[in-house]
Amino acid sequence: MRRRSVLRLGTAALAAPAVLALPTGTARAAGLAIRGVDLSSLPKGEDKGAVFRYADGTRGDAVRILREAGANWARIKVWVDAADGYHGKPHLLAMARRIQDQGMRLLVDFHYSDTWADPGKQFKPAAWTSLTGAALEAALAEHTADILGSLARQGTPAAMAQIGNEINGGMLWPDGRSTDWGRLAGLLNAGVTAARSASPGIRIALHLAEGGDNGGTRWWFDNAVARGVSFDVIALSFYGYWHGTLAELRTNLHDAASRYGRDVLVAETAYPFRLGSKDSHPDIIAEPSQLVPGYPATPQGQAAWMRDIGEVVASVPGGRGLGIFYWEPAWTAVPGNGWDETDPSSGNGWENQALFDYDDRALPAMWWP
C-alpha cells in the first residue's frame, strides 16, 4: 500500500518544523532537541552525480530537503589525509556553510585516521605513523585545533565535537588502545583541550559503538572518568540488527545519564527501507534474517524504527536524552562513491538504508516533528 506523497514544504518549515503536519505513518521522534543527519558522504556523492528529490518528485538540495523535514543538526566526519581527497578540511568548511545557511547546527566527528575508524580498526594517519607519546598527542591536538579553529574563523563554528569515532577499543592504535588507559586518556584529553581552546563553548562527545551494551559502556566511561577525561555528552551508536534490543538501549541510556550525570545521544542509527541492492555491491543488510523482528524492510518499517528509537531516547529522565543522528541518509548509489576510498569502482553497501529511495525521492522516515 503506497503512502500518500508528501508535499514540498515552504520556508515556514525552517522556522518551526514541529508544527507541520506529518504524512500518514511517518516517524515521530518525541520532540527531541537533536534531530540529526550524518551527511559526510554528500559532497562526493553530488560530485559523482547524485540527485535528490522531494517526495513529490521535485528535484532539490539534499540538505534543504532534510531540513524542511525537520532535521536540525548535521554530523560530518573528518579524516586526516584521505586517498580520495574527501572528508578533509575544505569539504568540511563548505558543508558547514550549507548547514548554517539552513539554520542547522554542526557536529564534527574526528576519526583521527586517513580512513574509516570503528571498533575493529583505528589506524594512525600515515603522517603520524612514527609518532608516539607527547609527539602523537601534539599532532592530534594540532589537527583538532586546526579544524575547529578554521570553522570558527569562517563564522561557522561547530556546536559539538566527537573526540574519536566508535572508540570502544581506543584510538590511534597501538598507542591509544583501551588496554592502556593511561595513554588513551592522554590522547583524549589532548583532543578535548585543543577543541575547547579553538572553539570556546563547544560541547565534547565521547563516542562508543554497541549502544545496547551496558556493561561495556560502564567499563569504558568508568575508566575515562577515573582518569579525568573531560566530556559533556555520551554518544552511542545503535543499530538494532547489531547492537541489541531497544529495551537494552533504553536501560543503557538511562543508566549512563544517571551514573555519569551527562547528556546522552544516539550518534548513529539507520534501518533499511527495502532489500535488494541498487548497484552491484552487496548491501550490508541484505537478508530477511538480518532484520529486527517487527520492523520490515519497507518505508513503513524504516519510519517505525525511527519513531521507536526516538521514543527510547526521549524517555531518558531529566531531558538528558538529547536526540539521534541518522547515519548517511543521503549516501545513495552512484558510481564512484563507494565504500573504498582507494578504489573508484567500489560500490555502496548502504543505499537501501538511505532516506532517499531508489528513485531519489524522500522517504517518510526523514520527517521529524
C-alpha positions in Angstrom: 0.0 0.0 0.0 1.5 3.3 -1.1 1.6 6.1 1.5 0.3 9.4 0.2 3.0 11.7 -1.2 4.4 14.5 1.0 4.1 17.9 -0.5 7.1 20.1 -0.7 7.3 22.4 2.4 7.8 26.1 2.3 10.2 28.4 4.1 8.0 28.4 7.2 9.3 24.8 7.8 12.7 26.2 8.6 11.4 28.3 11.5 9.1 25.8 13.2 9.2 22.3 11.8 7.5 20.9 15.0 4.1 22.4 13.9 4.0 20.9 10.5 1.5 18.2 9.6 3.3 14.9 9.0 2.5 12.5 6.2 0.5 9.5 7.4 2.6 6.9 9.1 5.8 8.8 9.3 8.3 8.7 12.1 7.8 10.7 15.3 10.9 11.5 17.4 9.1 12.6 20.6 10.3 16.3 20.4 14.0 15.5 20.6 16.3 18.5 20.8 18.7 17.0 18.3 17.2 15.6 15.1 20.4 14.9 13.3 21.7 13.5 9.9 25.2 12.4 9.1 26.0 14.0 5.7 29.7 13.0 5.4 29.3 11.4 2.0 27.1 14.0 0.5 29.8 16.2 -1.2 31.4 13.2 -3.0 28.0 11.9 -4.0 27.0 15.2 -5.5 30.3 15.4 -7.4 29.6 12.0 -8.8 26.1 12.8 -10.0 23.8 12.1 -7.1 20.3 13.6 -7.4 17.8 14.2 -4.6 14.1 14.8 -4.8 11.2 15.7 -2.6 8.6 13.0 -2.1 6.6 14.6 -5.0 9.5 14.1 -7.3 10.6 17.7 -7.4 14.4 17.9 -7.5 16.1 19.7 -4.7 19.1 20.2 -2.5 19.6 17.3 -0.1 20.4 19.5 2.9 17.4 21.6 2.4 15.1 18.6 1.8 16.2 17.1 5.1 16.0 20.4 6.9 12.4 21.0 5.7 11.6 17.5 7.0 12.7 18.6 10.5 16.5 17.8 10.7 18.2 20.5 12.8 21.8 19.1 13.2 24.3 17.7 10.7 27.3 15.5 11.6 30.3 15.5 9.3 33.3 13.2 9.7 36.9 14.3 9.3 39.8 12.2 8.1 43.4 13.5 8.2 44.5 12.8 4.6 42.1 10.6 2.7 43.1 8.8 -0.5 40.2 10.3 -2.5 40.7 13.9 -1.2 37.3 14.0 0.6 36.4 14.2 4.3 39.1 16.8 5.0 39.0 20.5 5.9 38.0 22.0 2.5 34.8 19.9 2.2 34.0 20.4 5.9 34.2 24.1 5.6 32.0 24.1 2.5 29.5 21.8 4.2 29.5 24.0 7.4 28.3 27.0 5.3 25.5 24.9 3.7 24.5 23.6 7.1 24.5 27.0 8.7 22.5 28.5 5.8 19.7 26.1 6.6 19.7 27.0 10.2 21.2 23.8 11.4 24.0 23.1 13.9 27.2 21.1 13.3 28.8 18.1 15.0 32.3 17.4 13.8 33.2 13.7 14.0 37.0 13.3 14.3 38.3 9.9 13.2 42.0 10.7 13.6 42.7 8.4 10.7 43.1 8.6 6.9 40.2 6.1 6.6 37.3 4.5 8.5 37.7 4.3 12.2 35.5 1.9 14.2 35.8 -0.7 16.9 37.7 -3.0 14.6 40.2 -0.5 13.2 41.7 2.6 14.5 44.7 3.2 12.1 47.0 6.1 12.6 47.2 8.6 9.8 50.2 7.9 7.6 51.7 11.2 8.6 51.6 10.2 12.3 52.8 6.7 11.9 56.2 7.3 13.6 54.8 9.5 16.4 54.3 8.3 19.9 53.8 9.8 23.4 53.8 13.5 23.6 54.5 14.0 19.9 51.4 12.0 19.0 49.3 14.0 21.5 50.6 17.2 19.9 49.7 16.1 16.4 46.2 15.2 17.5 45.8 18.5 19.3 47.1 20.5 16.3 44.8 18.7 13.9 41.8 19.2 16.2 42.6 22.9 16.7 43.1 23.5 13.0 39.8 22.0 12.0 37.7 23.6 14.7 39.6 26.9 14.6 39.1 27.1 10.9 35.4 26.6 11.3 35.2 29.3 14.0 37.2 31.8 11.9 34.9 31.2 8.9 31.9 32.1 11.1 30.5 28.6 11.1 31.7 27.2 14.5 30.9 23.6 15.4 28.4 23.2 18.3 29.8 19.8 19.2 32.8 17.6 18.5 33.5 13.9 18.9 37.0 13.1 20.0 37.3 9.8 18.2 34.8 7.6 16.4 33.4 4.4 18.0 36.4 4.2 20.3 35.4 1.2 22.4 38.9 -0.3 21.8 40.6 3.1 21.9 42.1 5.0 19.0 45.4 5.6 17.2 46.5 2.1 17.6 48.7 0.7 19.0 49.4 3.7 21.2 45.8 4.5 22.3 44.4 1.1 22.8 41.9 0.8 25.7 44.2 -1.8 27.3 46.4 1.1 28.2 44.1 3.7 29.6 46.9 6.0 30.7 48.0 6.6 27.1 44.4 6.7 25.8 43.4 9.3 28.4 46.3 11.4 27.4 45.2 11.4 23.8 41.6 12.1 24.6 42.5 15.0 26.9 44.8 16.4 24.3 41.9 16.5 21.8 39.5 17.9 24.3 41.8 20.7 25.5 42.5 21.7 21.9 38.8 21.6 20.9 37.8 23.8 23.9 40.6 26.3 23.2 40.0 26.6 19.5 36.2 26.8 19.7 35.0 28.1 23.1 31.7 26.9 24.2 31.8 23.7 22.1 30.4 20.5 23.7 32.6 17.4 23.7 31.2 14.0 23.0 32.9 10.7 23.5 31.5 8.0 21.1 31.2 4.3 21.5 29.5 1.6 19.4 27.4 -1.2 21.0 24.7 1.1 22.4 22.9 -1.8 24.0 25.9 -3.0 26.0 25.5 -1.5 29.5 28.5 -3.4 30.9 30.8 -2.3 28.2 29.6 1.3 28.4 30.1 1.3 32.2 33.6 -0.2 31.9 34.7 2.4 29.4 33.3 5.5 31.0 34.3 4.4 34.5 37.9 4.4 33.2 37.5 7.7 31.4 36.1 9.4 34.5 38.7 7.9 36.8 41.5 9.3 34.7 40.0 12.8 34.5 38.9 12.8 30.8 36.7 15.8 30.3 33.5 15.4 28.3 29.9 16.7 28.1 28.0 14.1 26.1 27.9 10.3 26.0 27.4 9.3 22.3 26.5 5.8 21.3 25.9 4.0 18.0 22.9 1.8 18.0 21.9 -0.4 15.0 19.2 -2.8 16.0 20.4 -5.6 13.8 23.9 -5.5 15.6 23.7 -3.8 19.0 20.9 -5.4 21.0 17.3 -4.6 21.6 15.6 -1.2 22.1 15.0 -2.3 25.7 18.7 -2.7 26.2 19.4 0.6 24.6 16.8 2.2 27.0 18.5 0.6 30.0 21.9 1.7 28.9 20.9 5.3 28.2 19.0 5.7 31.4 21.9 4.2 33.4 24.7 6.3 31.7 22.8 9.5 32.1 22.3 8.8 35.8 25.7 7.3 36.6 27.8 10.0 34.9 25.5 13.0 35.1 25.9 13.6 31.4 23.5 14.0 28.5 23.3 11.0 26.1 22.9 10.8 22.4 22.4 8.1 19.7 25.2 9.3 17.4 24.4 6.7 14.7 21.4 4.6 13.7 19.7 3.5 10.4 17.3 1.0 9.0 16.6 -0.4 5.5 13.5 0.7 3.6 13.9 -2.3 1.2 16.1 -5.3 0.5 17.9 -5.7 -2.8 20.9 -3.6 -3.9 20.7 -0.8 -6.5 24.3 -1.3 -7.6 26.4 -4.4 -7.9 27.9 -4.2 -4.4 26.1 -6.3 -1.8 24.3 -4.4 0.9 25.3 -4.8 4.5 21.8 -5.6 5.5 20.5 -7.8 2.6 18.6 -10.7 4.0 15.3 -11.1 5.9 17.1 -12.9 8.7 19.1 -9.8 9.4 16.1 -7.6 10.1 14.9 -6.6 13.6 11.7 -8.5 14.4 8.7 -6.3 14.0 10.4 -3.9 11.6 10.1 -5.0 7.9 12.4 -3.6 5.3 9.8 -1.2 3.9 9.4 2.6 4.1 6.8 2.0 6.9 9.2 -0.3 8.8 12.0 2.2 8.5 9.7 5.0 9.7 8.6 2.8 12.6 12.2 2.2 13.6 12.9 5.9 13.8 9.7 6.6 15.7 10.5 3.9 18.3 14.2 4.7 18.8 13.2 8.3 19.2 10.8 7.4 22.0 13.5 5.5 23.7 15.9 8.4 23.7 13.2 10.9 24.7 12.4 8.6 27.7 15.7 9.4 29.4 14.9 11.2 32.7 15.6 14.9 33.2 15.7 15.7 29.5 19.1 14.1 29.2 18.2 12.2 26.1 19.4 14.8 23.5 18.5 13.1 20.3 19.5 11.0 17.3 21.7 11.2 14.2 20.6 9.1 11.3 23.7 7.8 9.6 24.3 8.7 6.0 20.7 9.3 4.8 22.0 10.8 1.5 24.5 8.1 0.7 22.8 6.8 -2.4 24.2 4.5 -5.0 26.2 6.5 -7.6 29.3 5.3 -9.5 32.4 6.4 -7.8 31.0 7.0 -4.3 31.6 3.5 -2.8 33.0 2.1 0.4 36.6 2.0 -0.6 38.1 5.5 -1.0 41.1 4.0 -2.7 39.0 2.3 -5.4 36.7 4.4 -7.6 35.0 1.3 -8.9 33.9 0.1 -5.4 30.2 0.1 -4.7 27.9 1.2 -1.9 26.6 -1.2 0.7 24.3 1.3 2.3 21.9 2.7 -0.3 18.9 0.6 1.0 19.3 2.4 4.4 19.3 5.9 2.9 16.4 8.3 3.4 16.0 8.6 -0.3 14.6 5.7 -2.3 15.9 4.2 -5.5 14.1 6.9 -7.5 15.9 9.5 -5.4 12.7 10.5 -3.5 12.5 11.5 0.1 11.2 8.6 2.3 8.7 9.0 5.2 11.3 8.2 7.9 13.1 11.5 7.4 10.1 13.5 8.7 10.7 14.6 12.3 8.2 16.6 14.5 
